[in-house]
Amino acid sequence: MNITQNFLSLGKIARGLQGNPVFFDRTVDRIIIHWIGPYLQRISTVRDWWENGSDGRGVQASAHYVVKDDQVLQCLPLNEVGWHSGDARNRFSIGIEVCPMDLKGEFSQSTIDTLRDLILLIRQTHPNAQIIERHFDGTQKKDCPRYYTPIVAMLGEGRVSNPAGGDARWEELRHYIHGA
């Protein structure tokens, strides 16, 4: 696992409220896994989008880490709130965005191994972060991480229900990375 720190800039909307960091005000008890496509992008592309957006001001979205294969980019300090889940879970969770290996959103084995190692590292700072969730598990029911949800949105096919496959894949992934 190769971790690079490149924190989002203070003053940008991706870094808190009106560009000012927001610190956790309760115990971090979970880690939320996301996917971010397209699958061919570099991890720095994700961070740069949060930082700059299309207008140079950035977007109100961020996560603590972006992972692809054995590469990890840390975008926020672990004492700050990230804007990744779209609900109150932001206030007590660490967010990890994952670059998938294909358009289905499946994670490569090297990415899965890196997630497992990264979770061990996160738990050194936040030992109570024992819950591993998907973005999907929040209020939005977004197909995130796509391949690991019951709603699999395939390119050009719209939304296709696949509860057994997506949930089963999530449970297998969660069991593997939770064992960290």
Backbone torsions as a table, in degrees:
resi	resn	phi	psi	omega
1	MET	NA	128.0	-179.7
2	ASN	-116.7	110.2	-177.1
3	ILE	-103.2	129.5	173.6
4	THR	-117.6	134.6	174.7
5	GLN	-98.4	127.6	173.0
6	ASN	-148.2	80.7	-174.6
7	PHE	-64.0	143.8	172.5
8	LEU	-59.4	145.8	-174.5
9	SER	-73.2	139.1	170.3
10	LEU	-61.6	144.0	-178.5
11	GLY	96.6	-15.6	177.3
12	LYS	-92.5	147.0	-175.2
13	ILE	-68.4	-18.3	176.3
14	ALA	-69.7	-16.6	-175.2
15	ARG	-107.4	64.0	173.3
16	GLY	101.1	-154.7	-179.4
17	LEU	-97.9	122.3	-177.9
18	GLN	52.2	35.4	177.2
19	GLY	82.5	1.3	178.5
20	ASN	-102.6	135.7	-177.8
21	PRO	-61.6	146.2	173.7
22	VAL	-113.8	125.5	-175.9
23	PHE	-96.5	150.4	177.1
24	PHE	-58.1	133.8	178.0
25	ASP	-113.6	8.2	172.3
26	ARG	-148.8	170.2	-176.1
27	THR	-65.6	131.5	173.9
28	VAL	-73.8	120.1	-177.1
29	ASP	-122.3	3.2	-178.8
30	ARG	-150.0	160.5	175.0
31	ILE	-122.9	128.8	-177.6
32	ILE	-110.1	126.7	-178.2
33	ILE	-98.4	135.2	179.5
34	HIS	-127.6	169.6	168.5
35	TRP	-126.6	149.6	177.6
36	ILE	-138.5	123.5	-179.5
37	GLY	-105.6	175.2	1.8
38	PRO	-77.1	161.4	-170.4
39	TYR	-69.9	-17.3	-177.5
40	LEU	-86.1	-4.5	-174.5
41	GLN	-76.2	159.4	175.0
42	ARG	-84.6	156.5	179.7
43	ILE	-64.4	-30.2	179.7
44	SER	-67.8	-26.0	179.3
45	THR	-62.4	-39.5	180.0
46	VAL	-63.5	-51.5	-180.0
47	ARG	-60.0	-42.2	-179.2
48	ASP	-65.6	-33.3	176.4
49	TRP	-65.6	-46.6	177.9
50	TRP	-58.7	-43.8	-177.4
51	GLU	-65.1	-43.9	-169.7
52	ASN	-115.4	-25.7	-175.6
53	GLY	55.2	-156.2	179.5
54	SER	-90.5	-13.0	-175.1
55	ASP	-114.8	5.3	-179.9
56	GLY	86.0	-10.0	-179.8
57	ARG	-89.9	-20.6	-178.9
58	GLY	95.5	-176.3	-179.3
59	VAL	-130.5	154.7	177.6
60	GLN	-85.1	71.1	176.5
61	ALA	-154.2	143.3	178.2
62	SER	-172.0	162.7	172.1
63	ALA	-143.6	166.0	-178.6
64	HIS	-73.4	-34.9	-177.1
65	TYR	-137.7	153.0	167.3
66	VAL	-124.0	132.3	-175.8
67	VAL	-124.9	137.0	170.3
68	LYS	-149.2	119.5	-176.8
69	ASP	53.8	-124.1	-178.5
70	ASP	-96.5	9.1	-178.8
71	GLN	-96.4	133.8	178.5
72	VAL	-130.2	129.9	175.2
73	LEU	-115.2	118.6	176.3
74	GLN	-90.4	121.9	-174.6
75	CYS	-105.7	-16.8	-180.0
76	LEU	-139.3	148.3	171.0
77	PRO	-64.7	154.2	-176.3
78	LEU	-78.3	3.4	174.6
79	ASN	-104.6	4.2	-178.6
80	GLU	-110.9	149.8	175.8
81	VAL	-74.3	135.4	172.1
82	GLY	-103.6	156.7	-177.4
83	TRP	-107.3	76.1	-171.4
84	HIS	-123.5	-26.5	-171.3
85	SER	-99.8	-13.1	179.2
86	GLY	72.1	14.5	179.3
87	ASP	-153.4	-172.1	-175.3
88	ALA	-63.8	-16.8	-179.5
89	ARG	-61.1	-21.3	175.9
90	ASN	-52.5	-35.6	-172.8
91	ARG	-73.1	-10.2	-178.9
92	PHE	-146.3	34.6	-179.0
93	SER	-144.5	155.6	171.1
94	ILE	-100.5	130.8	-179.3
95	GLY	-102.5	135.2	176.3
96	ILE	-126.2	118.8	173.7
97	GLU	-93.2	136.4	-178.1
98	VAL	-120.3	131.0	173.0
99	CYS	-85.1	118.0	-176.6
100	PRO	-77.0	171.5	-179.4
101	MET	-92.7	-9.5	-178.5
102	ASP	-155.1	176.0	-177.9
103	LEU	-68.2	-20.9	176.6
104	LYS	-69.9	-22.7	-179.2
105	GLY	96.8	11.0	180.0
106	GLU	-71.3	142.1	178.6
107	PHE	-90.1	140.6	176.0
108	SER	-69.5	159.6	178.6
109	GLN	-63.0	-36.4	178.5
110	SER	-66.4	-34.8	175.7
111	THR	-65.8	-43.5	179.8
112	ILE	-61.9	-43.4	177.5
113	ASP	-62.6	-40.1	178.0
114	THR	-65.3	-41.4	176.3
115	LEU	-56.8	-45.4	-179.3
116	ARG	-60.0	-46.8	179.7
117	ASP	-65.5	-39.4	180.0
118	LEU	-65.3	-38.7	178.2
119	ILE	-62.9	-39.9	174.6
120	LEU	-57.9	-43.6	179.5
121	LEU	-65.1	-44.8	178.9
122	ILE	-59.8	-39.8	-178.0
123	ARG	-69.4	-13.9	172.4
124	GLN	-69.0	-34.6	178.1
125	THR	-88.3	-38.3	-177.4
126	HIS	-124.5	78.5	-175.5
127	PRO	-64.0	-19.1	178.9
128	ASN	-84.4	-1.6	-179.0
129	ALA	-78.2	72.3	-175.3
130	GLN	-101.0	-11.6	-179.6
131	ILE	-93.7	128.0	176.1
132	ILE	-111.4	118.9	-177.7
133	GLU	-126.6	165.4	170.8
134	ARG	-98.3	158.7	169.3
135	HIS	-54.5	-40.6	179.2
136	PHE	-51.4	-33.2	-174.0
137	ASP	-71.8	-8.3	177.6
138	GLY	-84.5	-162.8	-173.8
139	THR	-73.6	-21.5	-173.8
140	GLN	-81.5	-24.3	-175.7
141	LYS	54.3	38.9	178.0
142	LYS	-73.4	146.6	-179.5
143	ASP	-76.8	69.3	-173.6
144	CYS	-142.6	122.9	-5.2
145	PRO	-74.1	128.6	-166.9
146	ARG	-43.9	-58.0	-173.8
147	TYR	-64.4	-18.9	-173.2
148	TYR	-110.0	25.1	177.2
149	THR	-122.4	162.4	176.8
150	PRO	-73.9	-12.9	177.4
151	ILE	-109.4	104.9	-178.0
152	VAL	-103.8	114.4	178.3
153	ALA	-93.0	107.2	179.7
154	MET	-91.9	143.1	-178.9
155	LEU	-54.1	123.3	177.4
156	GLY	78.9	-1.3	-177.3
157	GLU	-114.1	1.3	-177.0
158	GLY	69.2	-155.6	-179.3
159	ARG	-90.1	128.8	179.6
160	VAL	-121.4	126.5	179.9
161	SER	-77.0	131.6	-179.9
162	ASN	-148.9	60.4	-172.4
163	PRO	-60.7	-42.0	-176.7
164	ALA	-67.0	-48.2	-176.5
165	GLY	-64.8	-52.6	-177.0
166	GLY	-65.0	-45.6	179.4
167	ASP	-66.9	-38.5	178.3
168	ALA	-64.2	-42.3	178.1
169	ARG	-63.7	-38.8	178.4
170	TRP	-63.8	-45.9	-178.4
171	GLU	-61.5	-39.5	177.8
172	GLU	-65.0	-45.5	178.4
173	LEU	-63.8	-47.7	-178.1
174	ARG	-61.3	-42.8	178.5
175	HIS	-60.3	-43.4	-179.2
176	TYR	-65.1	-50.1	-177.0
177	ILE	-76.8	-26.1	179.5
178	HIS	-72.4	-24.3	178.4
179	GLY	-66.0	-5.9	-179.5
180	ALA	-60.1	NA	NA
